[in-house]
Amino acid sequence: MTEPTSSSLTDSIPEPHFVQAVLRFLRAVYYRKAVVIVALMVSGVFGGLYYVTATKVYESKASLLVMNTGDTDPLSPKMSAGQSSQNLMVTYKSMLQSEAVMEAALKILPPEYRTDLEALPEDEWPAALQRKLEVAIERKATILLLAYQSTDPETAAAVVDAIQTAYLEFMDSLHQNTAAELLDILNNEKTKTLDQMQLKKVELLAAQRNTPELGIRDGEHGTSAVVKRVMSLNEAWIVAMEKRLDAQSRLVAVEAAVQSGEDLAQFAMTMTAQMGGNTFLQQLGIPVSDPTSDAILRRNLIEDQAKLQADLQLYGPAHRKVKETQQRILATEAFFENQYQVMAGSGRTGNEQLAARMLSRVRREYDHAASRENLARTSYDEAKFAASELDGAKAQLEMLMVDWKRLERTYDIVLERLANIKLSQKSGMLRTAVLKRPEVPSGPVWPKMTVVLMLSVMIGTGAGLAVVYLQDLLDDRFRSPEELQALTKLPVLAMVRRLEPLAETGVNGIHAHVCPNATETEAFRTLRTALALSEQSVQRIVVSSSEPGDGKTTMTMNLAVAYAQSGKRTLLIDADLRRPGLTPQLNLKGERGLSTILRREGPVGETAEEYLSAAIIENLDVLPSGPRPGNPTEMLASERFSELLAWAETRYDQILIDSPPAFVSDTAIIGRLVDGVLLTVQLEKNRRKIVIHAADSFLSLGINVLGVVLNRVTAEGGKDYYGYGYGYGYSYGHDDEQPDNDKQQSETLVQPTRRTLPKAA
């Protein structure tokens, strides 16, 4: 006889899948939904208490527009090639958050609006304002966004208004102070030039009276070479004077920037074009990018932007080419932004060193320009004296005319510079305008009802799911037949609902015999059909369980009756020699049986027929356990028990053996001698580890496990915890249906849990 194997059986059961695990957990959540509801209610109560008792926080907002309206003012943020006006917004943001502005705002802020600062020492107030003030730069715009939060709505608005006012005054003061210094210098230059013009005018009139016949000669033909040289040196003197004025203006601007604590790296970049380009930045120790590479990148950026507009109209925003172009544009813009951050950051890390370098560089330029002006004036005076010696009165008159024109031009230059400085004071090359004044907030920004509600729902749901998961984890029961099937790799052949105990014992206590047409009895016929459809021999079957009290004996008796009702000669053996259950239930206790046969000598067949309880019902014989022996394992492992099974195989169509639970070695001994084992499981009672261990122990010993029968499954309202109901949709007549017809009828029924057993190898 070929011994059945379980390899094909395990191959037929699919491995657990993630989706199945999720569905099992959702099923557990459904049947434990009360836990989730309670968690939501508790979370909602705490959320409501927090919303009512939490300190209300109010936020006031304002916005400032920063504009560059010209490039005449040396403090104006002129941008060199390759820079964006947004780059300077980082500097203005830092200035807005500077300690100087905070101190000025505290002086403006009325005492009644300092409630947020009362608990702190007065010297920490500016830092506290800096921490609570939020300043942001609006994307692709030169707009500063201010926000301040406070527990009092009026205080929030008052603080923002004070900071806004202090910043405007700080910016005006910064530019006006610098412009005032430049005005003093230019006014002194203007007064000096006017005095010289008055003196020169008197000299010119006197010379014209002495030489009235000469007049004023234009052109080069009537002018000597000496006079031409004087005129050329006069032009050089004027140019040198203009350069000295520019250098002096830059020196004043840099000194003011150093005194005000401005970001000198940013300020240096605004002076790049005036100071010799990137060489000036390199001398100051500020990293400079390659202009050629920047030009190529900016040209590519412009081309990509134009291409993006065309592709958007042609393909739409979701097309692959459009997305690729957008990615290139974003990457290029990010490169330039990061380049600016590196350049600006390098200056902020060493502002004191940068200040010393800038002052040294600008002073050196000013000294050089002043020296060149003095040299040009000296050369002019020498040439003028030489011309007077050579040409006398004629040359003297021409020299006076040259001086007059030089003074006029110098006066015009000074007036132009004065006009530009005054325009800067009035209009401001750097204009900071208020776009939005702070308002008293009408409601708090925190706590918000919607946010608190959302958080309460999220926390409550999360906590409820966590509790359900923990309960499900600690509950060592199978959550569903599918889980049992997946973990044990055994098919579920049938599910037997809880059978109500009958009043009588013996044969009249078997449900399949007393109530053959009841709904509960149909499960045994379904199990009989599932075994009959197997491609392997299932003539000899042993029924066991993972733990005592799982109802294996009751299930075995009813299955035996179902086989007998189908017309098969059936033998029911009680092989539980330790704690027999089948024998007392059939009122056969005290009679000789299996243990007696195994102890006796002689032919097994004759002894078995002598102690057999024949035909307790039609087609069903029972072999009780007999007296309890002292060595049940040795008796079942003997050759005589194998001979008994061989004899029964020749006499009966079906042999069912009731054995001890799986953890008793007797069952393994019997399982090696039969066609297969049926494992009885109670989902609501048995623990997963015990059932899995029982199944694994059978499979490891090479015992063929036919499948699992779920016993005593309860139902409430047509559904149980495991999602199975028991409405078969059939009605059974008691009068016009005979037991002999059960086989044909049961084989036509389709049970959801019935599995066709694979053929043994």
C-alpha positions, 0 to 999 in steps of 0.5 A: 500500500502506498503511503499518502503524502502531504506535499500536494496538499500544502501546494494547493493552499496559497500563501498569505497575501498583504491584501488578505492581511489587510482584509482580515484586519478590517474584518476585526475592526468591523467586529470591534467597531465599538472600540474605535467608536469609544476611542473617537468619542474620548478623543472628541471630548478631549479635543473639545476640552482643549478647544475651550480651555486652550489659550487663544492666539491671534495673528496680525499681518502686514506687507511692505513693497521695496522698489528700486526707482533709480541708480543715482544714489550710491546707496541704491541697490543697483544690480550688476549683470546676472543678478535679480532684484529679488536677491536684495530682498534677503538683505532687506528681510535681515534689516527688518528683523535686525535688533536696531529695528526691534529697539526702535519699535519698542520705543514706539510701542505703547506700554499697554501693548507690551503684555507679551514681554512683561515676564522677560527682562527688558534687555531681552525684549528685542530678542523676544520680538525677533523670535515671534516676528515672522518675515517672508519674501513673496515669491517672484516679487519684492514684497516683505510679508510680516506676521506677529502672533499674540494672545491679545488681538490688539497687541498683535496689530500694535506690534506689527504697526510699530515694527513697520513704522520703525523699519520705514523710519530706519530706511529713511534715516539710513538714506537721509543721513548718508545723503546729508553728508554728501550734501554738505560736501557738495554744498561746500564745493558749490560755495567754493566754486561760486567764490572762484567764479566771482573772482574770475569774473572780475579778472576777466572783465578787467582783462577785457577792458585792457585789451578791448580789441582782442575779443574772444576767439573761437576755433584752433587757428587763432590759438597758440600751441601753449594755450591749446595745452592749457585747455587740454590740461583744464579738461583733464582737471575737470575729469579728475575732479569728477572722479574725486567727487564719485570716489568721495560719494562712495566713501561716504556711502560705505562708511554709512553702511558700516555704521548701520550694520548693513550686509556689506557683501550685498552692498559690495555687489551693488558697487561692482559695476562702479569698482571694476567688475568682479575683480573688485569682489575677488579683492574683497574675498567674495566668491564670483561665478564665471560670467561666461558660464552664467551668460550661457545658462541665462541664455538657455533659461530664456530659450527654455522659457520661450519653449515652455510657452510654445509647448504648453499651447501645443501639448498641454501641461501634462505632456512629458516634454513640457514637464522636462522643460519645466524641470530644466527651468526650475533647476537653472533658477535654483542654481542662480538662487543658490549662487547668490546665497553662497555669495551673500553668505560668505560676506555675512560670515566675516562682516567685520573683515569685509568692512575693513577691506571695503573701507581700505579699498574705497579710501585708497580709490579716493586718495588716488582720485584726490592725488590725480586732481591735485596733479592735474590742477598743478599741471594746469597752473604751470601751463597757464603761467608759461602761456602768460609769460609767452603771449602776454595780454593775449594769452592772459585773456584766453587763460581767464576764459578757460578758467571761467569755462572750467568753473562754469562746468564744475558748477554745473557738475556740482548742481547736477549732483546736488539735484540727484541727492535731493531727488534721492531724499524726496523720491528715494531711489530705494522706496519702501511703501506700505501695501497693507496696514496691520489690522486687529484680527477678528478671530484666533489662528489657534486653536482652529475648530476645523484643525482640532476636529481633524486632529481629534478624528485622526488621533481617535481613529489611530488610537482605536485602530491601535487598540483593535490591533493590540487586541487582535494580536493578543487574541490567539484565536484564528480570525477567520477560516481563511487565516486558519487555512493560510497558516496551517496550509490545510483545507477547511472541509466543512463547518459544523455549527453548535449542536444542541444536546439531545435528551437521550444517550446512545444511538438516540443521542446522535443528531445525524440519526435522530434529525437526519433532515435538520440543517445542522446535519447537512454539514456532515453530509457535506464533509462526507461528499468532500471526502468522497470527491477526493482522488485518493483513498479515504477508506480508513480515517482517524479523527483527532483534535488539537485540544481536549473538548473540541467535539471530535467524538461527536463529529466522528459519530455523526460522520459515521452515521452519515456514511451509514445512511448513504448505504456504506458498511461503516465501522466506528472504532474508539481508539482513545484508550486513555480517556474514551469518549465514544464508548460511554456516549453510546452506552457501551462502557464496561463491555470488552472491546479494542483493548481486549482484542489487542491483548488476546491471542488468536485470529484477529477476525474471530476475536473482533467479531466476538467483541464487536457491537454490530448494527447499532443502526443499519450499516454501522458497527461499533468497536468500543475501547474496552477496559483501560490498559496500562500501556495504550501506546505499546498496544496501538503500536503492536502488529495486532492493531495493524492486523485488525485494520487489515481485517476491517478493510476487507469487511467494511466500506468505511472505517472511522477511528476516534483517537486522542488529541494530537499531542498524545503520541497514540494519534501519530501511531494510528495516523501512520496506519490509515489513509489520513487524519481529520483535524477538528478545530474550534475557532472560538476556543483553540489557540493558533499556536496549538493548532499550527503545532498539531498540524505541523507535527502530523506533516513532519511525521509524514502523516497525511492530513486530509483537512480541517473540520470547524466544529461548534461554530456559533451564529448570531443573526445569520452572521458570526465573527468570522463572517459566515452564515448558515442559511443553506437555502434548502428545505428538507421534508421528513415524510417523503425523503428517505435516508437512502436518498441522502447520498445523491442529494448531498453530493449535489450540494455546494458548500462554500468551504468544501475543498477537493482533496488533492491526489496523494503522491 
